[in-house]
């Protein structure tokens, strides 16, 4: 599955990762450096590719990386920050 940021969501890098701002709701969501790596990997490809990148970068089994990627994607989607590429957001 491919993802993109929802409309009106801005990402700002910080010293520790990133902050996502949902301008529609005026809410912030912070990501640590690993979360930012996962988000960028999701936005560059799809969930499977992101899992492969995470597994390589952090030397974890692909299954573990896949679970973690899907968990973060689910949380960001639930909060309206991330949508599937087919959604209007």
C-alpha positions, -999 to 999 in steps of 0.1 A, spaced: 0 0 0 12 35 -8 8 65 14 10 103 12 6 131 38 -30 143 42 -37 177 29 -28 205 53 -2 184 71 33 199 74 65 181 84 93 200 101 126 183 110 139 187 145 171 177 163 154 146 175 132 136 145 103 156 132 70 173 141 39 169 120 14 197 121 -22 191 112 -32 227 102 -69 217 100 -70 207 137 -42 227 151 -26 195 165 10 184 166 24 149 164 61 142 171 83 115 156 117 104 168 144 98 142 134 62 136 97 73 131 109 100 106 129 74 87 98 51 85 76 80 74 100 91 47 104 55 35 66 52 33 63 84 13 91 73 -11 75 39 -19 51 16 -2 48 -2 31 68 -33 19 96 -12 6 96 8 38 99 -24 58 128 -36 38 146 -3 43 140 -4 80 152 -40 83 184 -31 65 191 2 83 184 -12 118 194 -48 113 161 -63 124 141 -91 107 119 -80 79 88 -93 97 95 -72 127 101 -41 105 69 -48 86 49 -49 119 65 -17 131 59 1 97 23 -10 96 18 1 132 31 36 126 12 39 94 -19 29 112 -14 54 140 -7 82 115 -37 72 94 -60 71 125 -49 106 134 -56 118 99 -20 127 91 -14 100 65 -37 87 38 -35 60 12 -24 74 -21 -59 68 -35 -77 89 -9 -83 126 -13 -73 133 24 
